Amino acid sequence: MQVTVNGQTHDIDADPQMPLLWALREVLNLTGTKYGCGIAQCGACTVHVDGMAVRSCQLRLGDLNGEVTTIEGLGQPQALHAVQAAWIDHQVAQCGYCQSGQVMSAAALLMLNASPTDQDIDRAMSGNLCRCATYPRIRAAVHDAARRLAGS
Amino acid sequence: MRWAALLLALAAPAGAEVMPSVVAPPEPGSVSITDGLAAWARVYEVVSHPRCANCHTGSDHRPMWSGPEYDNAGPHGMNIIAGESRMGIETLPCATCHVTASTLDSAPHAAPNAMIDWRLAPVEMEWFGLTSAQVCAQMSDPERNGDRDWIELARHLQEDAAHGGFVAWGFQPGGDRQPAPHGLQSHIDDVLKWGAAGQPCPE
């Protein structure tokens, strides 16, 4: 079947029941998206499908209907997405394992809501767990990214 | 390869109904009030079941986690608020985790999925925690039931279940979740009996 990830279309030979996360990591070798729980309880596997945040561990390949963006396609080292730039400036990451999911959820939120309140951020991001409890820095970085996007 | 395609077509013919049912309304007035109230009592057992009521919540837009799978009833974890859109569009879409799928089945403990975009029912169709009399009054009121008479209510159940919506999911939730009781056809028949009896409501 054909899947489009980060602007590139791939023909892949995989079971339609395979979760998108497995296809990204094991077939396309895009390992920036992480496996956490496998049941949509942690948010580590978050990607975008046509711009909307989706837990890729839940979406079967056969049900994929749109273009996928992963952390590898959100920005580039020389042209970071505003969320990635804010993440670096605020030194959000500690161990880092959950952070690609956090960044993808934050970027999706800012597409829906350009200037989220603290409450909006808490509602949008509470499905992304961080065992290092970087939550205060996440919230600050989302506000910062919103300002960057508003100014760009 | 042609055989494989044929087998696939037989297994899932185009336009096949996910959960088929029949709407056969009795003559209005042909069902006694007593039998109509008994039918309503079974309807209420369905709509107050957690599979249905957990997403028929009020103006706080919070889905619930309740039922035999939970030690205690409470709001959906993860600070989930579906917003005025009732689909989470303001902050986090329901469909981020409850993906729109080609099956009703999902793994135990995973976010369940249906074959339409996950959402809360409209706020005027609040059921969670309400009494049988309150839900009966809501279901009888076109202002709060989607402008439907009793036959249209039954047809709504039939149509939603046919394409794998939340009515189908409630009766076949997958993942070892307890389904709503009685089954789709009995539920439709009970709605019709209640309607033919004049939509009587308990005190």
Interface residues (C-beta under 8 A of the other chain):
Chain A: G38 I39 A40 Q41 T46 M52 A53 V54 R55 Q58 L59 R60 G62 D63 N65 S105 A108 L109 L112 N113 P116 D120 D122 R123 A124 S126 G127
Chain B: M78 N79 I80 I81 I89 E90 T91 L92 P93 A95 T96 C97 H98 V99 T100 A101 S102 S106 A107 H109 A110 A111 N113
